[in-house]
Structures are given as C-alpha cells and as structure tokens.
Amino acid sequence: MSRPHDPPRGFFPFGNPFRMLSPKSSALSPWLLSLLTGFELLLAERLKKLIPKNKDDILTLSWMKLAMESLCETHKNINTLITDLHLPVSDWEEKWVDVYLDISVKLLDLCNAFSSELTRLNQGDLYLKCVLHSLQSGSGEKKYLQSRSSLDSWRQHVNANNARIETCREVLDCLAKSLTLPRVKSSAKGKVLMRAFYGVKVQTVYICSVFTAAWSDSTEDLFDLHVSEKPLWAKVFTDMQSVVNGEIRDLLLSSGRSTILKELERVDASVEKLYPMIQDGVDDPVEVETFKDCVMELGIQAEKLSQGLDQLLEEVESFFKMILSGRDVLLCNLRSSDLISGNVLGEDVVPSVELVSLVSSVLALSVLIELSSAVIAIKDIVRPPQRDVFNDVYIVYELMDTDLQRVLHSKQTLSHDQCRLLRGLKYVHSANILHRDLRPSNVLLNSKHELKIGDFGLARTTSDTDFMTEYVVTRWYRAPELLLNCSEYTAAIDIWSVGCIFGEIMTGQPLFPGKDYVHQLRLITELVGSPDNSSLGFLRSDNARRYVRQLPRYPKQEFAARFPKMPPTAIDLLERMLVFDPNRRISVDEALGHAYLSPHHDVAKEPVCPTPFSFDFEHPSCTEEHIKELIYKESVKFNPDH
C-alpha cells in the first residue's frame, strides 16, 4: 500500500514474473540462509539508527544525510550479495534482471531530482551572503534597501516550485506498487535475492518519500508502508516509520510553519525577525544591539544550512554512483564473452560497459562516434532487442589502462600530458562542442602513452543559447562563471578546467579543493585576485555581480611565489588559463602555441574536425521515438547480423 487509504496495486504491467511463493518443501541451504540472514540483520541495524533519540532531529539535514548514507550502504550490500550468489543470469526464466534495471532507472531519476533541489536551495545562499555583507559593513537607508531586496529575492527563490520534485511523486507511486514480497518459482538463489530486493525497495521508497515530503511541504508525499512480517528488519522499519511520520505530520499541522526542513525553517525564522527591523530602521541603542544579534544569528543559521545542503548533496551523488555500480554488476553478466575480444578487454580487466540513460546515451554516443580520433573510441554498441521499446543502451569502449587521477595519486612522473590534452580539446572545440566535465578522472591513458578524453555525457554544442545547467563540472575544476550561475558560457569553461588539471599535474595537489560554492570562490580569488568591474561583464545577473563585489577583496598572488618549482613559461601559461573573466582567458589554439608547449607544438598533430557538430536530437521538436531510432541505427552498424 503506497499511501493511506489507497487500495493495493500490482507492480508489474506485464504480470508478476515470480508467480509462486517458494515451495514449502524447498528450504534454503545453510549457506544461502546465512547470506539472507546477514543481509537482513544489517538492514535492521541500519534502520534502527534512523529512529532519532530526539524528535527534533527528524527532518534535519544531518538526519537526511544519515538516511542517504544508509541507502548507499544497503545498495553496497545488495551488490555484494549479487556477486556472492554467482547468479546464472542467462538461465533464469523469471526475468529479474529486467525488473531490477527498470527500478534502478527510476532511482536515478529520483537522485537527479534531489540533486537539482539541493543545488537550487543552496544557490539561495548568494542572496543571504549579500544581506549579511550589507548589514555587517554598515547601516543606512541604502544598505537597508539592498538588504530588503536580497531578502525578498531569497524568499522568492526558496519558495519556488521545482518541477523535478513533482516528478518524484510519479516515480515513487510507480515504485511503491512493487512493495510486495516477491514470489519465485524454483530458484533458491532467486528467493534469497528477491527477498533482499524487497528490503532494499522498502527502505528506498520510504526514505525518498520523506525527502520528497520535506521539499514539497506536503504530507501527501509521505508514505505509510505496510510490510510483510517475515523479514528480520520488518518490526524495526515499522517502528521507525511510525516515529518519523508522526513527527512530520505534527510539524505540518503546526500553525505558521513555512517549511518542515528544520535548518531552512531556522533561517526563515531569522529572516522574519530581521526583516521588520530593516524595513523600519533601527535607531534606539537597545534595538541596535538586538539588530546585531539578529544579523549574527542569521549568519550562523545560513552557514549551517549551506554546509548541510552541501554534505547531503555529496551523499545523494554517492547514492547515484552506487545505483550505477549495481547495474554494472548485472550488465557484466549479460554480455557474452565472445563479443568482447582483441584489444577491447584484457583477460583480467573488468569489462568497460556503461549503462546510461537514454538522452545521455545519445549525447555520449554522438560525440564518441564523431570525434573518435580525439576521444575514447566505441568498440561495440549492443543492439537493443526491439527497435522502439528500450530505455537503455549498452556501450563497450576501447580499453584504457588508467586515468590521470590515478596517475596523480600514484606520484608517477607525467610528460607532455598538458599538450596531448589540449590537442584533444582542440579537436573537440573545433567540432563546436564543449566538454563541460573535464577533470583528471575523465582524462584516460594507456600503456602506449596515448591520452584520450572520456565521459561526454554532459557535452553540448557551443551554439546552444538556451539555459545551460550550472551544476556540470566537479566543483574543484569548475570555472567561476559556473559557480556564479552564469546561464550562458563558452569554450572558456573547458580551458579553466584544463588550467586546474595543469596546475595539479605540476604540483601534485588540486589547486582549488573547495568545500562548498562560497569556499570555492574564495580559493579562486585568493590566487587569481578579486575581479574588478571590467571583469564582470559576463554576468547578466545584478545579484551575482553585487555578490562578487561584496566578497572579501584579495590581491592577485604572485604565481612564481605560489609555484616556485614551475618553469617561468609554465607559470605564464597557467596564469593565462586561470583568468576570472572568461572573455580574457586563453583559447586552446593560443595555449598550444604558447612558449611552454612550443617544443611539442606541431600543427600536423593537431587535427580539427572538418564539420561542426550539432545535437539535433536536443531540439524541442525531436521526439523520444526519433532519439531511439538514432541509437538503434548506430547499434546496427556495429551488429548488422544480429
């Protein structure tokens, strides 16, 4: 039962493939029983930790972080269980793989929605920073006017509806239909796995429903799940659900509450207390002291909110990766060994198979096929069983032995990798494409000293003038224009990322290991200096420009002093890459022609794409059917006789 008063609903639109409960005479072997018992006891212990000792801890970001950590651990356990069971995937008639993959797609949608909401809420921190800077730097009508404007913008921002949270309701409704103990016909291993899956789904659906309720401020999004009494975790789950649901409903019934996320509520309460003082002005000495206390309290609560959102976002991203990892465990068993040979996979190498969502598949597929000379090559695309009925695509890449991140961690000596990376980027940019996610783990290397760029799931053409998402590059390698929510950007974002990678290659340490958005900007300005007004023309938002102007001012450091072991020409190249204003940043062609790289500069080894690329499938008129047709045609090229 997914919600109070709803009738039970079946999950599988094609009929339940598990059909029968395990035969009464088919007891599990001691080995299988120990696997199942161990899994369920771990889950019970994990759920027990989610029962707060203090009700005030419910729906705090720290509780939500603990809940997301709990989900990650449970999915790690299910991955381990799948491996331990040595499942005969191809021999099962129950089609459990299809069911599991379908569920995981829905979980990825939830993760994307949660990441979007957390990022959106944290962007409101810019408005609060503007308020605090104005009020801490003095008083007066002008300061109060600026502060009121920023507070109004903050309220509007945090109270805006996120369409992705609306989508969560549909996804959770669909997942909740599967919350019955599955019935397996004849496989003992299947019985163990399906019962474990049951626990995973119950925990996941419930926690995600709590998250959705927290961000929608509605008990309609809160589930009351009635679970089977057989699992060892059932009673603990029921107790935990009762406590958490009861407190959430009490919160929403309380009068005057604007949100049930407690850190956000505390910030809102500080804003409510401060706003009348800003509006009316403060003259009385007693009021002045109260005013200062309110400003200080707002700063404390805003910082707690920002840090909590960042930490929770990291856990959501970990959960996202864990789901993909679980899918990959299954996919490695789906691919026949005779299809993977030659230089694609080594004998002891885990198959390089990636399962990605439909649109990301086309993004990566299109780029990797068009730019094969500059990036990691596709060796095979598994042909979908049906031309128009599929949501995923399986891609086999060429074997690359390692990536730059691992090499940097191993302290190995690197030679000319900056030049090779720029050559690849030149080809990509000449094709009218931005990578948008350059970082050491996406720079791939092999034993032949070849360097290739990978992971094009976030690529876009430079002609895309519509809104571009700002949350695309791992924070440490993210350009300032992305940190400041610039809605339109250029190839300069990739140059900034290359500069960060270049500096890390030369020093062995990340240049800007920011803990959050604000800390990231501070680290950047401490090195390259605070921008003047002439360097902020790329920002269209008045709030963003005002925020940057109100940040603590830092002079530009002497790069030679910061990087004493780097050659002067290398320092000059790094300085030209790490320029705050993207319009003044060096281009890829200029970087390749720089004096530092001149010994390795050879135009003949720096090809460009003959025809600029276009993601026509991202046009609003392009339908899902058209996208699937594109994928299918490419897979046929690799498997014409399938």
N, C-alpha and C positions, 0 to 999 in steps of 0.2 A: 504494500500500500504506500503510495508515494506522498499523499497529503491527507490531512484529516478529512474524513467524510467521503473520500474518493473510493469508488469500487476497485477491487483488484483488477489489474490489466495484464495481459500477456506481453512478453517482451519480443518474441521472435515473429516478424511478419510472415515468415515462411514456415511457421510451425516449430515447436520445440524440438531440436535435433537430438536431445538427450533422452527423450521418450519414457524410460523406465527408471524407477529407483533401483539402486543396486540390489541384485537378488539376495534374499535373506540368507542363502547358504554361502554367499561369497564373502567371507571375512577377509579383511586386509591382512597381508603378511606382516610380521613384526617390523620389518624394515620400512614398509610403506606407512604403517601405523605410527612409527616413531617420527617419520617425516611430517606427517599431518599434525600430530600432537605438538611437535616442536614449533611448527608454524603458528598454530592457533594459540599456544601459550604466549609466544612473543607478541602476537597481536593483542591478546588480552592485557598484557603488561603495558603495552603502548597506549591502549585506550584508557587504562586506569590513570595514567599520567595526565590525561586530558580532563579529568574530573578536578576542578580547581578547589583548593582548600578554602579559598576566599571567593565568594561570588563576584566581588569587584574585579577579579582577574578575567572574567569572561568577556570576550569581545574586546580585549586589549590587543594591541599589535603583537605583544610578546606571547599571548596565548595563541594567536593565529599563526605566529611563526612556529611555535611548538607543534601545532596541528599539522602544518605543512611539512615540518621535519618528520613527523610521524608517518605521513603519506609516503614520503621518499623512502623511509626505512622499510615500509611494508612492500613497496614495489621492488626494492632491492631483494627482499626475501622471496618474492614470487619469481624473480629472475633466477635466483639461486635454486629454487625448487624445480623450475623448468629444466635447468641444467642437470640437477641431481637425478631427475626421473628418466633421463635419456629417452625422451618420448619418440615413439615411431610415428612421426608426423604424417608421412605419406600413406600409412596403413590405416589410419583412423577413419571410420565412416561417419563419425559424429560431427565433423567439420568445426571443431572447437577453435581452430586457428582463425577461420573467417570471423567467428564471433568475437574473439579476443581483439583482432585487429580493428574491427568495427567499433568496439568500445574504446580502444586507445585513440582513435581519431577524435571521438567526442571529448576525451580528456584533454587532448591537445587544444581543441577549441576553447575549453574552459581555461587552460593555462594562458592562452593568448588574451582572453578577456580579462583575466585577473591582472596580468602584466600591464595591460592597457589602463586599467583603472588605477593601479598603484602609481604608474607613471603620471597619469593625469592629476591625481591628488597631490603628488609631490611637486608638480610644476606650480601649484598654488603657493609654494614656499617663496617663489620670487616676489609675489605681492607682499607677503609678510615681511620679507627682508627689506623691501622698500619702506614699509611703515616704520620698522624698527630703526632703520638708518636715519629717517627723517626726524623721528621723535628723540633719538639719542643725541642728535647733533644740534639740537636747539629747539626753540619754541617760536610762536608767532603764527599769524594767520596763514601765511604761505605754507608753512610746514604742516599746519593742521589740514589745510585744503588738500595738499598732496596725500596726506595720510588717509583722509576720508575717501579719496578717490581710489587708493590702493585697497582699502578695506572693502569698499563696495565691489571692486573687481574680484577680490578674493572670495567674497560670499557668492557672487555670481558663478565663479569658476567651480567651487566645491559643490554647489547645489545643482550644477548642470547634470542632465541625464546622460549616461553613457550607453549608447545603443548596444554595445557588446555585452553589457550586463543583462539587457533584455534577452539576448540570445542564450545566455546561461540557463534561463528558465526552461527554454525549449529542450536544450541538451540534457538538463537534469531530469526533466519529465521522461525523456526517452530512456535514459539510463535507469531510472527508478523502476521501470517496467520489468527489468531483468532481476529484480531482487527477490527471487525465489530460489530455494536450494535446488541446484540443477540435478537432473536425473540422467544417469549414464547407463547405457545398455549393458556393456560387457567388459569394459576395460578397467582393471583395478587402478592403474595409474591415472586413468581418466577421472575416476571417482575422487582420488586424492586432489588432483589439480582443480577440478571443478568446485570442490568444497573450499579449497583455498581461494579460488577466484571469488567465491561468494563473499568471503570475509573482506577481500580487497574492495569489491564493489560497494558493499555496505559502508565501509569506512570512508571511501572516496566520495560517494554520493552524499553522505550526511555532512561531512566537513565542507564540501563545496557548496552545499545548500546554506550552511551557516555563513560562509563567506559572501554568498550572493545576498542573503538577508541583511548582512552588515552594510553592504554597499548600496542596497536599494531601500533600506529602512522600512522593510515590509515583512510581516510575519507570513504573508502568502508564499514567500520563497523559502520558508522553513519547513523541513520535512519531519514527520513523525513516522519513523520506520518501524514496522512490526517484523521482527526477525525470527528465524527458526531457533528453537531452544537447544538444538543438537550441538552446535559449535561451542567450544570451550570459552569463547570470548563473548557469548550472547548476553549473559547477565551483566557483565561489566559495561557492554555497549548500552544496554537499556538504562542502566543507572546514569551513565554519562549523558546520554541524550535527554533524560528527564531533567537533570540539573541545568544543563545548558539551555534547553528550550524554555524551561520555566523562567529563567532569568531574562532571556531575550524578550519573551512576551511581556514580562513585568516592565522592562525598560521601555518598550514601545507603547505600553498603556500609560506610562508616566506622562503627566501633562508638561508641555513646554519643552520637550526634548526635540532637538533638531536632527540628531543622529544617534545611532547606537554604537558607533565606533568610538571608544572612550577617549582615546588621545585626540581625536578630531573634535569631540564634544568639549574637551578641556580648552582647546584653542578657541573654539567658538564662544565658550563662556568668557574667556579673557577678552575677546573682541567685543562682546556685548557690554562688558563692564567699561571698556576703554572708549568705545565709540561716543557715548554722550559727553564725555569729558573733552574729546577732540572737537565735537560739534559745538559745544557751548563755550569752550575756552576755560583755562584754569588760571586763577589769579590768587585766591586765598592760599596762604602758606601751608595750611593743613591739606588742602586739596592738591597742592603741588607734590607733597610727599606721597599722597595716595596715588597720584598720577604716575610718579616714578615707579612705585611698587607695581602698578598695573603693567607698565611697559616692560619691567623686568620679568614679571610673570608670563607675559605673552612671549617674550624671547625664550624663556625656559621651555614652555609648552610647545612652541613651534619647533624648537630643536629636537625635542623628544619625538614629535610627530614625524619630522623629516627622517631622523635616524631609524625609527621603527618601520617606516614605509620602505626605506632602502633595504633594511635587513629582510623584511618579508618578501620583497621583490627578488632578492637573491635566492630565497628558498623556493619561490614559485618557478624560477628559472631552473633550479636543480631538479624540481619535480618534472618539468618539461623534458629535460635531458633523460631522466630516469624512465619516463614513458617510452621515449625513442629507443633507449637501450633495451627495454623489454621487448619491443617489437623486433629489434635486430636479432635478438636471441632466437626468435622464431624463424625469421627470414633466412638465417644461415642454414636452417634445416630444410627450407623449401627449395633451395637451388640445387639442382643435380650437379655432382662433382664433375661430370664430363663436359659441362657447359663452361667451366672455369679452368682454363689451362694456359700453357705458354707463359708469357711474361705478365699475365694479369695477376695471378696469385702464386705466391711461393708455397712450398709444402707445409710450412709451419706458420703461415700467416693467416690471421682471421680474415675471412672474405670481406672485401671492401664493398659491401652492399649498403645502400642508403635508401630508406623509405621516407618519402617526404609527401606533403600534402599536394593536392592537385595543382594549384597555382604555382607553388614553389617549385614543383617538378618542372613545369613548363619554363619558368624563369631559368632554372639551372640547366635544363636540357637545351634550351635555345642557345644560351651563351656558350656552353661547353662544346656544342657541335660547331657553332660558327667560329669560335676562337680556339680551335684545338691546338694551334701552333704555340699559343701563349699560355694556355692553362691546362690543368689536368684533363686527360683525354677520357672519353667514354669508350669502354670496350664492349659493352653489351647493354641493351635495354630489354628487359623481359617483356615479351609480348602479352598484353592483357588477354585473358581467356575470352572476353567478349568485347566487341568493338566499342560499344557505348555504355556498358554497365561496369564501371570501375571508378574508384576514387583515389587509388594509389598507383605509383609506378615504381618499379624496382630497377635501379641503375647500378651497373658494375663499372667501376673506374679502373684505370691503369694503376699498377702497384707503385706506390711511392714509399720509400723506406722510413721516412720520418718527417717531422715538420720543424720549422725554425724554433718554435717554443721549446721543444725537447732538446734541440741542439744548444740553445742558450742556457738551459738548465744544466746541461752536462759540461759546460765551460769549455767546449771544443772551440778551436780556432776557426773563424769564418773568413773566407777570402772572396772578395768581389761580389758578395751576395746583394749588396745595395744596387750595383749596376744591373745584375740579372733581374732583380725585382722591378727596377724601373723599365727595363726593356719589355717585360711582360705587361706592365701597366701602360706603356706607350701604345702597345697594340690594342689593349682594351679601350683606352680613351679614344684612339683613332677610330674605333668602331662605334663611337657615340654612346659609350657605356660607362657608368660609374659603378665601381665595385661596392662601395659603402660599408664594407665589413672587413677591411684589411687589418690583420693582426698576426702575430707570429704563428699561431696555430693554423692559419689559413695559407701560410707560405710553405709549400711542400718540397721536399728534397729527396733525391735518391743517390745510390752509390756511384752513378755516372756523373755526379756533380751537376745534375740538371735541377733547375729550380722552376717550379710551376705554381701558379696561383689557383687556389681552390675555393670551394664554397661560394657559389654565385646565387644562392637562394634569395639574396636581398638586392640583386643587381637591378638597375634601372637605366633607361636611356637619358642622355643629357637634355633631350628636348621635352622631357616630361615636366610641364609647368604647373601641373596640379599640385595639391598638397603632398608633400613628401614627409613621411614619418621621421621624427627626430630621434626615435629610440632604435637606432640601427647598428651603431658601431660600439663594441665593447668600450666601456667608459674610458679606460686608460688611453685608448687610441682615438678618441672621439674629438673632432675639430670643435673649436669654440662656437662656430655658428650652429652646430647641432645642440650643444649644451644650452644655447640661448634660444632654442625653439625657432630658429630661422626656417621658414616654410619652403624657401627655395634655395638650393645650393648648387654648387658646380663641382667640376673635377678636382677642385682645390681640397675637398674633404679627403680624397684619397692621398693627396700629397702630404697633408698633415699626418695622416696615419703612417705613411712611409717615413716621415721625419721621426716620428716616435719609435718606429722599428729600427731605423738607422741609429738613433741615439742609444737604444737598448743593445744593439749589436756592438757598438763601440765601447759601452761602459759595463755591460753585463747586468744592468739593472733597469727596470721600467722607469721612464722619465717622469711620468705623472700618475702615480698609483693612488688616485683619488678614492676617498671613502664614500663620497656622495657627490651630487652635482656641484654644490657650493664649494666643497673641498677641492674638487677637480679644477674649477675655475681659479681658485686661489693658487694652486700649484702652478698652473699655467702662467698666470700674471706675475707670480714671483720670479719666474725665469725670463719670460719674454717682455715683461713690463706691462703696466696697465695701459690700455688703449686710450688715445686722445679722441676728440670728437670726430676728427677726419677719418679715423679708422673704424667708425661705427656705421658708415653709410649702408652696409649690407643688412642692417637690422631694420625691418619695417615697423616693428612694434615699439611704440613710445615707452611702454613699461619696461621692455628689455633694455632699451638704451638708458632709461633712467636708473634701472637696477645696476647696470655696469658702471655708470658714472658714480654711483653711491657706494660702490665696493671700496674697501681699503686700497689706497694707491701704493703701487710698488714700482720702483725704477727697474729698468731692464738690467739683468745681471750681465757681467762680462762672461761670455761663453768660454773664453780661454781660461778664466779662473775656475769656472764650474767644471770644465772638461780638460784638465791640464795634460792628459796623455794623448789627446787627439791632435793630429796634424792641423796646422792653420787652415789649409784648404778644406779639410773635412769639417772644421768648425764653421767656416763660411757657408758651406753647403747646408749644414744643419740649421744655421740661422735663417737662411733664405726659405727653408721648408717650414720652419716653425714661426710663421708670421701671423699675428692675431687676425689681421684683415685678410680675408681670402682673396680679395682682388689684388693684393700685393704679394701673394705667395708665389713662389717659383713654379713654373709649369714642368711637366715631365720632360719635354724636349729641352728646356733650359737646364734642367738638372742633369740630364745625360751629357750635355755639352759643357758642364762645369769643370773647372780645372782639376778638382779632386778625382773625377772619373775619366779624365782625358786619356790616361794610358789604356783604358779599356773601351773607350768610345769608338765604335765602328758602325757607321750608318748601315752598312751591308748586313749587320747582325741585328738590326733594329727595324724589322718589317712593320708595316702598318696595314690595317685592314682595308682592302680595296673598296668595300661598300659599307657605309654606315648602317648600323643595325637598328631595328625598330621592333618593340614589343607590341605588335598589333593586337595581340590577344588581351592586352590590358585595357583596350578601348572599351568604353561602356557598352558599345553595340555588340561586342564579342560575347557569345553565349557559352555556357558550360559545355554544350554539345560540340561547339567548334573547338574548344580547348582540348577536349578528349580526342577529337578527330586528329588534331595535330600530334598529340602524343602517340596515338595508335599508328599513324603513318611512319613516324620515326622508328617505332619499335619493329615495324615490318621490314624496314631497311636492314636491321640487324638480324632479323629472324624471318626471312622470306618464305622458308619452307615449313614453318611451324604449323 
